[in-house]
Amino acid sequence: MIKYLGSKRRLVPHLVALVSALPGARTVLDLFTGTTRVAQGLKAAGFDVTANDLATYSAVLAEAYIATDALGVQRARLEALAAELAALPGVRGYVTRTFCEEARYFQPANGMRIDAIRAGIETLEVTPSERAILMTALLLGADRVDSTTGLQMAYLKEWSTRSAKPLELRLPELLPGTGHALHLDARACVQRPARYDVAYLDPPYNQHSYYSNYHIWETLVRGDTPSAYGIARKREDCRTSKSAFNVRKEAWGALREVVLNVNARHVVLSFSNEGFFTEAAISRLLAERFGTVALVRLDSPRYVGARIGIHNLRGERVGKVSHLRNIEWVFIAGPDAAGAHDEMAREHSA
C-alpha cells in the first residue's frame, strides 16, 4: 500500500477481531476508507464491505481492492496490458514538468514514464474494474520511487535512494469476495437508505487535509493539469477544497451529523489523542445515538513522516519531533459493544 498519514495498518487485526465479535455482523461500511487498508482486512475476513471516500484516488483504490472480485479478474489479460503500458517510451508531460522539474518528487526519467503510462491507460478498452487495477498499479509504482517523507506537502532536499530506481508497474494483489466502492462526502453517504451491520468511522482528526497531503495522487488519478502553486506545487484548488472535518470550528458538527445519521446497528470509531476532540466528548456523542459505548486505548507509532523528522517545504530537516507515539482510541457503540470490547482487549493483549 502507498505510504499514508494515519494508516491503520497496525490496528487492522484488532479492528477485524472487534467486528467479528459483533453477533450477526456481515455488512460493513468503511466511511473514510483512505487507502482501503481496513476495508481490505474486513473483506479478507469474509465481510461484505462498502468502502467510501471523497478523494478520487481513494475511490480508485476502493474499486480495485474492494469492489473487484479477484476470482473474476482476467489476470493474464491485465498482465499483458501492464507490460504494454510499461514498455511505452517516456513523455515529458504535466507530471514531469510539475513534479520533477518545478519540484523534486520524482526523478525526471520516472516522471516521464508516469506521464506516458497515465496517458496510455486512457487509450485502452477496459472495464471500470480493469482501469482501477491498472491505475492502482501506477500509484503503487510511483509511490515506490518518490522522494518524500510520506507526505506530498514537501520533498526531500536530497534525492531518496529509492527515487533512482526505475518505476515498475506491478499489478496489485486483489481479494476474492464481494464489495462496493462509493465516492461521496461522508455526510452525503450516511443519508443513503442502505443499512449496514457495522459502520467503521475513521475521520480526519486535525487540520491536516488529505487532499493537500496527497495532491499528486489526486492529480494523477484525475489526469487533469491544474494550475499549481508554492514550492510543493499543490493543485490550485487545495486552497479551497478543505473538508469540514479539518476545520476546528466545523469538525464537531460534521462528526455529529455523521454519527446521528449513519444507518448501522453498530459503530466502531477510531480517533487519535492528538485530534480536535476529547475522549469524553466522543463517548457522549456515541452514547446519545447508540446507548452502550465501550473503549479500547491502543498505543501506536506516529505516522512515518513524524518518525523520519520535520522538514520544511524545501525538504530540509528542521526542528525536533516532540514524540514518536500516540494513543488511538477505538470506540465500540451499539447493543453488543461490551462483548466486542472484551474480545478486542483479549486480541490486543495476546
C-alpha positions as CSV (number, residue, x, y, z in Angstrom):
1,M,0.0,0.0,0.0
2,I,1.0,3.6,-0.5
3,K,2.7,5.5,2.4
4,Y,-0.2,7.3,4.2
5,L,-0.7,9.6,7.1
6,G,-2.9,8.0,9.7
7,S,-2.7,4.5,8.2
8,K,-4.4,1.9,10.4
9,R,-2.1,-1.0,9.3
10,R,-1.2,-2.0,12.9
11,L,-4.8,-1.7,14.0
12,V,-6.3,-3.9,11.3
13,P,-6.1,-7.2,13.1
14,H,-7.6,-5.7,16.2
15,L,-10.4,-4.0,14.3
16,V,-11.2,-7.2,12.3
17,A,-11.4,-9.1,15.6
18,L,-13.7,-6.5,17.1
19,V,-16.1,-6.5,14.2
20,S,-16.0,-10.3,14.1
21,A,-17.1,-10.4,17.7
22,L,-20.3,-8.5,17.0
23,P,-23.1,-11.0,16.7
24,G,-24.6,-11.3,13.2
25,A,-22.2,-8.8,11.6
26,R,-21.9,-9.3,7.9
27,T,-22.1,-6.0,6.1
28,V,-19.6,-3.2,7.0
29,L,-19.4,0.4,5.8
30,D,-15.9,1.9,5.9
31,L,-16.9,5.6,5.7
32,F,-13.5,7.3,5.4
33,T,-11.6,4.5,3.7
34,G,-8.4,6.3,2.6
35,T,-6.1,3.6,1.2
36,T,-8.7,0.9,2.0
37,R,-6.4,-0.9,4.5
38,V,-9.1,-1.6,7.0
39,A,-11.6,-2.3,4.3
40,Q,-9.2,-4.9,2.8
41,G,-8.8,-6.6,6.2
42,L,-12.5,-6.8,6.6
43,K,-13.1,-8.1,3.1
44,A,-10.3,-10.7,3.6
45,A,-12.1,-11.8,6.8
46,G,-15.3,-12.5,4.8
47,F,-17.3,-9.4,5.3
48,D,-19.3,-7.7,2.6
49,V,-17.6,-4.3,2.6
50,T,-18.6,-0.9,1.2
51,A,-15.6,1.5,1.0
52,N,-16.3,5.2,0.7
53,D,-14.2,8.3,0.4
54,L,-14.4,11.7,-1.3
55,A,-10.8,11.6,-2.6
56,T,-10.6,10.4,-6.3
57,Y,-7.5,8.4,-5.7
58,S,-9.2,6.6,-2.8
59,A,-12.2,5.8,-5.0
60,V,-9.9,4.1,-7.5
61,L,-8.2,2.1,-4.7
62,A,-11.7,1.0,-3.4
63,E,-12.8,0.0,-6.9
64,A,-9.7,-2.2,-7.3
65,Y,-9.3,-3.7,-3.8
66,I,-12.9,-3.8,-2.5
67,A,-15.4,-3.7,-5.4
68,T,-13.4,-6.1,-7.6
69,D,-13.7,-9.9,-7.0
70,A,-10.2,-11.4,-7.7
71,L,-11.8,-14.6,-8.9
72,G,-13.5,-12.7,-11.8
73,V,-10.3,-10.9,-13.0
74,Q,-8.6,-12.0,-16.2
75,R,-5.1,-11.8,-14.7
76,A,-3.2,-12.8,-17.8
77,R,-5.0,-10.0,-19.8
78,L,-4.1,-7.4,-17.2
79,E,-0.5,-8.6,-17.1
80,A,-0.3,-8.1,-20.8
81,L,-1.8,-4.7,-20.6
82,A,0.5,-3.7,-17.8
83,A,3.5,-4.9,-19.9
84,E,2.3,-2.9,-22.8
85,L,2.0,0.3,-20.7
86,A,5.4,-0.3,-19.1
87,A,7.0,-0.5,-22.5
88,L,5.8,2.9,-23.6
89,P,8.6,5.5,-24.2
90,G,8.6,8.3,-21.7
91,V,6.8,11.6,-22.4
92,R,7.6,15.0,-20.9
93,G,4.1,15.8,-19.7
94,Y,2.4,17.6,-16.7
95,V,3.9,15.2,-14.1
96,T,7.4,15.6,-15.4
97,R,7.2,19.4,-15.6
98,T,5.4,20.0,-12.4
99,F,6.6,17.3,-10.0
100,C,10.1,16.6,-11.4
101,E,11.4,20.0,-12.8
102,E,9.4,22.6,-10.8
103,A,9.6,20.3,-7.8
104,R,11.6,17.2,-6.9
105,Y,9.1,14.5,-6.1
106,F,10.3,12.1,-8.8
107,Q,13.4,11.9,-10.9
108,P,12.6,13.0,-14.4
109,A,13.1,9.6,-16.0
110,N,10.4,8.2,-13.8
111,G,8.2,11.3,-14.2
112,M,8.3,10.8,-18.0
113,R,7.3,7.1,-17.5
114,I,4.4,8.1,-15.2
115,D,3.2,10.6,-17.9
116,A,3.4,8.0,-20.6
117,I,1.6,5.3,-18.6
118,R,-1.1,7.6,-17.3
119,A,-1.9,8.7,-20.9
120,G,-1.7,5.2,-22.1
121,I,-4.3,4.0,-19.7
122,E,-6.8,6.3,-21.3
123,T,-6.3,4.6,-24.7
124,L,-7.2,1.1,-23.5
125,E,-10.5,-0.5,-23.9
126,V,-11.0,-1.8,-20.4
127,T,-13.8,-2.2,-17.8
128,P,-14.0,0.2,-14.8
129,S,-12.5,-2.5,-12.7
130,E,-9.6,-3.1,-15.0
131,R,-8.9,0.6,-15.3
132,A,-8.9,0.9,-11.5
133,I,-6.5,-2.0,-11.2
134,L,-4.0,-0.5,-13.7
135,M,-4.4,2.9,-12.1
136,T,-3.6,1.4,-8.7
137,A,-0.6,-0.3,-10.2
138,L,0.6,3.1,-11.4
139,L,0.0,4.7,-7.9
140,L,1.9,1.9,-6.2
141,G,4.7,2.1,-8.7
142,A,5.1,5.9,-8.3
143,D,4.9,5.6,-4.5
144,R,7.9,3.2,-4.5
145,V,10.1,5.7,-6.3
146,D,9.1,9.0,-4.8
147,S,11.4,11.3,-2.8
148,T,9.3,12.4,0.2
149,T,8.9,11.6,3.9
150,G,5.5,10.1,3.1
151,L,3.5,13.3,2.6
152,Q,3.3,15.4,-0.5
153,M,3.5,18.7,1.3
154,A,7.2,18.7,0.7
155,Y,10.0,16.7,-1.0
156,L,13.5,15.8,0.3
157,K,16.4,18.2,-0.2
158,E,18.5,15.3,-1.5
159,W,17.1,12.6,-3.7
160,S,16.0,9.5,-1.8
161,T,17.8,6.3,-2.7
162,R,14.5,4.7,-3.9
163,S,13.9,7.6,-6.4
164,A,16.8,6.4,-8.5
165,K,15.2,3.0,-9.1
166,P,13.2,2.6,-12.4
167,L,9.4,2.7,-11.9
168,E,7.9,-0.8,-12.1
169,L,4.3,-1.5,-13.0
170,R,3.2,-4.4,-10.8
171,L,-0.4,-5.5,-10.6
172,P,-1.8,-5.2,-7.0
173,E,-2.7,-8.3,-5.0
174,L,-6.5,-8.5,-5.2
175,L,-9.0,-10.2,-2.8
176,P,-11.8,-12.6,-3.6
177,G,-15.3,-11.7,-2.4
178,T,-17.9,-9.1,-2.8
179,G,-17.6,-5.4,-2.1
180,H,-18.7,-2.0,-3.2
181,A,-17.0,1.4,-3.8
182,L,-18.5,4.8,-3.2
183,H,-17.1,8.3,-4.0
184,L,-19.2,10.5,-1.7
185,D,-18.8,13.1,1.1
186,A,-19.3,11.2,4.3
187,R,-22.3,13.4,5.3
188,A,-24.0,12.6,2.0
189,C,-23.1,8.9,2.3
190,V,-24.9,8.4,5.6
191,Q,-28.0,9.9,4.1
192,R,-28.3,6.9,1.7
193,P,-31.0,4.3,2.6
194,A,-28.6,1.4,2.6
195,R,-28.3,-0.2,6.1
196,Y,-25.2,-1.9,7.5
197,D,-24.5,-4.1,10.4
198,V,-21.4,-2.1,11.3
199,A,-20.0,1.3,10.3
200,Y,-16.3,2.0,10.8
201,L,-15.6,5.7,11.2
202,D,-12.0,7.0,10.9
203,P,-12.5,10.7,10.3
204,P,-9.7,13.2,9.9
205,Y,-8.7,14.3,13.4
206,N,-7.0,17.7,12.9
207,Q,-6.3,20.5,10.4
208,H,-4.1,18.5,8.1
209,S,-6.0,17.9,4.8
210,Y,-5.6,14.6,3.0
211,Y,-6.5,16.4,-0.2
212,S,-3.4,18.6,0.2
213,N,-1.2,15.9,1.7
214,Y,-1.8,13.7,-1.3
215,H,-2.4,16.2,-4.1
216,I,-0.1,14.3,-6.5
217,W,-2.2,11.1,-6.3
218,E,-5.4,13.2,-6.8
219,T,-3.9,14.9,-9.9
220,L,-2.5,11.6,-11.3
221,V,-5.8,9.8,-11.0
222,R,-7.9,12.6,-12.3
223,G,-5.5,13.1,-15.3
224,D,-6.0,16.8,-15.3
225,T,-3.5,19.6,-15.5
226,P,-4.4,22.1,-12.7
227,S,-2.6,25.3,-12.0
228,A,0.0,24.7,-9.2
229,Y,1.3,26.9,-6.5
230,G,4.1,27.1,-4.0
231,I,7.3,25.0,-3.7
232,A,5.1,21.9,-3.2
233,R,3.3,22.6,-6.5
234,K,0.0,21.8,-5.0
235,R,-3.2,21.9,-7.0
236,E,-4.7,25.4,-7.0
237,D,-8.0,24.0,-5.6
238,C,-6.1,22.9,-2.5
239,R,-6.6,26.5,-1.3
240,T,-10.4,25.9,-1.3
241,S,-11.1,22.2,-1.1
242,K,-10.8,21.7,2.6
243,S,-13.1,19.2,4.4
244,A,-15.2,20.4,7.3
245,F,-13.5,17.7,9.3
246,N,-10.2,19.6,9.0
247,V,-11.7,22.9,10.3
248,R,-11.8,23.0,14.1
249,K,-15.0,25.2,14.2
250,E,-16.8,22.9,11.8
251,A,-15.4,19.5,12.6
252,W,-17.6,18.7,15.6
253,G,-20.8,19.5,13.7
254,A,-19.7,17.3,10.8
255,L,-18.9,14.4,13.1
256,R,-22.1,14.8,15.0
257,E,-24.1,14.8,11.7
258,V,-22.4,11.6,10.6
259,V,-22.9,9.7,13.9
260,L,-26.5,10.7,14.3
261,N,-27.4,9.7,10.7
262,V,-25.3,6.7,9.9
263,N,-27.6,3.8,9.2
264,A,-25.9,1.0,11.1
265,R,-26.6,-1.2,14.1
266,H,-23.1,-0.7,15.5
267,V,-20.4,1.9,15.1
268,V,-16.7,1.4,15.5
269,L,-14.9,4.8,15.6
270,S,-11.1,5.3,15.8
271,F,-9.6,8.7,16.8
272,S,-6.2,9.9,17.9
273,N,-5.5,11.6,21.2
274,E,-3.8,14.3,19.0
275,G,-7.1,15.3,17.5
276,F,-9.6,18.1,17.9
277,F,-12.0,16.2,20.3
278,T,-11.7,14.6,23.8
279,E,-12.3,11.0,24.6
280,A,-15.2,12.0,26.8
281,A,-16.9,14.1,24.1
282,I,-16.8,11.3,21.6
283,S,-18.1,8.8,24.1
284,R,-21.1,11.1,24.9
285,L,-21.9,11.6,21.3
286,L,-21.9,7.9,20.5
287,A,-24.0,7.2,23.7
288,E,-26.5,9.7,22.6
289,R,-27.2,7.7,19.4
290,F,-26.3,4.1,20.4
291,G,-26.6,3.9,24.1
292,T,-23.9,1.4,25.1
293,V,-20.3,2.5,24.4
294,A,-17.0,0.7,25.1
295,L,-13.5,1.9,24.6
296,V,-10.1,0.4,23.9
297,R,-6.9,2.5,24.1
298,L,-4.1,1.4,21.8
299,D,-0.6,2.8,21.9
300,S,0.9,3.1,18.4
301,P,3.8,4.7,16.5
302,R,3.1,8.0,14.9
303,Y,2.9,8.3,11.1
304,V,6.1,7.7,9.1
305,G,6.7,11.4,8.3
306,A,6.9,12.2,12.1
307,R,9.3,9.3,12.6
308,I,11.5,10.5,9.8
309,G,11.6,14.0,11.1
310,I,10.2,17.5,10.5
311,H,11.1,19.0,7.1
312,N,10.3,22.4,5.6
313,L,8.8,23.0,2.1
314,R,12.3,22.7,0.6
315,G,12.8,19.2,2.1
316,E,15.3,20.4,4.7
317,R,15.1,18.8,8.1
318,V,14.2,21.4,10.7
319,G,13.4,21.2,14.4
320,K,12.9,18.1,16.5
321,V,10.0,15.7,16.8
322,S,8.3,16.1,20.2
323,H,7.1,12.4,20.5
324,L,7.1,9.3,18.4
325,R,4.0,7.5,19.7
326,N,0.4,8.4,20.3
327,I,-2.8,6.8,21.7
328,E,-5.5,5.6,19.3
329,W,-8.9,5.5,20.9
330,V,-11.2,2.8,19.5
331,F,-14.8,3.2,20.5
332,I,-17.5,0.5,20.0
333,A,-21.1,1.6,20.2
334,G,-24.2,-0.4,20.0
335,P,-26.1,-3.3,21.8
336,D,-23.1,-5.7,21.8
337,A,-20.4,-3.2,22.4
338,A,-19.3,-4.7,25.8
339,G,-18.7,-8.2,24.4
340,A,-16.8,-6.9,21.4
341,H,-14.7,-4.7,23.6
342,D,-13.7,-7.7,25.7
343,E,-12.8,-9.7,22.6
344,M,-10.7,-6.8,21.2
345,A,-9.0,-6.4,24.6
346,R,-8.0,-10.1,24.6
347,E,-6.8,-9.7,21.0
348,H,-4.7,-6.7,21.8
349,S,-3.1,-8.4,24.9
350,A,-2.3,-11.6,23.0
